[in-house]
Amino acid sequence: MKEKTVEELKQMMDTGEDFQLIDVREPHEYEICHLNGLLIPMGDIPDNIDKIARDKPVIIHCRSGARSGRVCQFLEENYGFTNLYNLQGGILAWADKIDNTLPKY
């Protein structure tokens, strides 16, 4: 499984790189804090395969990186995705290293 660090994601955002960011947390978690990614809760991924890009990098994140890692593995093994990256440390790492104003939960 390929991964991106929060620093790499920040650089991608800052340079306007074309990528898709998917948040696989639950709606109540998204309400606490988010990175403006497309919210597709982990359990809803199988019903939303058509919303996941295949023609550009897709960075998938959750709170700590565990759920998003499982989603990346699931999509690669079952749907043949080759353009997925798990965000190392999830939104907690983003709050620690990029934006310490984000609430941690």
N, C-alpha and C positions, 0 to 999 in steps of 0.2 A: 504494500500500500504506500502510495506517495503521500508526502506531507508538505505543508507550508508552515512557516513560523508566522507569528503575528507581525513581526517586522517585515517579512516578505509581503504579507497581505497589505499592510499599510503602504508599502512602496507601490504595489499594484494600484491601490486606490489613488494615491497621490499623482501617479503618472497617467492615470486615465486608461489603464490597460483594459481590454475587453475580456471580461470574465463574468461568471455567475456565482453569486454567494447564496448558499442555502443554509438556513437555520433549521435544525431538526429537533429543537426543543419544543415544549408544549406552549400553547398560547399564554398561559399565566406566567411562564418564564419570560416570554418575549415582551410582555407588558412591563416587567421589572427593568429590563435593559435589552438593547439589541444593536446590531451593526447595520441595520437596514437591508438585511438579506431577505430572500423569499422564505416565508415560514411554511415548511412542510413537516409537521411533526413526524417523528420516526415511524410511528404506526401507520401513517398515511402514505408513506413512500410508495408502496406497491400500486396504489391507486392513482399516483401522480407521476409516473415514469415519463409521460409525454411533456411534463413541465421542466425536465432536466435536460440542459443543453448537451449536445454531443459534439458541437463544432467549435467549442472554446473551452478553456479551463473552467472547471467547476470546483469551488472550494466549499466544503461542507463543514459546518461547525455545530457544536452544542455547548454545554456549560464547561466541560473539562477535556473533551476530546474522545471520550470513551464511546458514547452513542454514535457520534459522527464517524468514528472509525469502523464501527459495526455496519453502519449504513454504506460506507464506501465499499467495504468488503462484500456486502450483500449485492450491491449494484454491479460490481465487477464480476462476481461469480455467476449471477443469475441473468444479467442483462448485457454483459459484454462491454460495459463502459471502460474506457482507457484514459479518460481525461479528468479523473477525479483526484482531489487532494483533500486530505484530512487536515483541519487546522489544529496544530499542536497546542495542547493546553486549553483550547476552546476560548470562550469569552472571558474566563477567569484570567488567562494569560494576557488577553487584550487589556483587561482592567489593570493588571499588574504592570505591564510594560509599555502600553501605548496611551491609555486614557484612564487615569486613576480617579476620574470623577464618576465613572460608571459604578453603579451599586453592585456589590458582590453578594451572592446569596448561597 
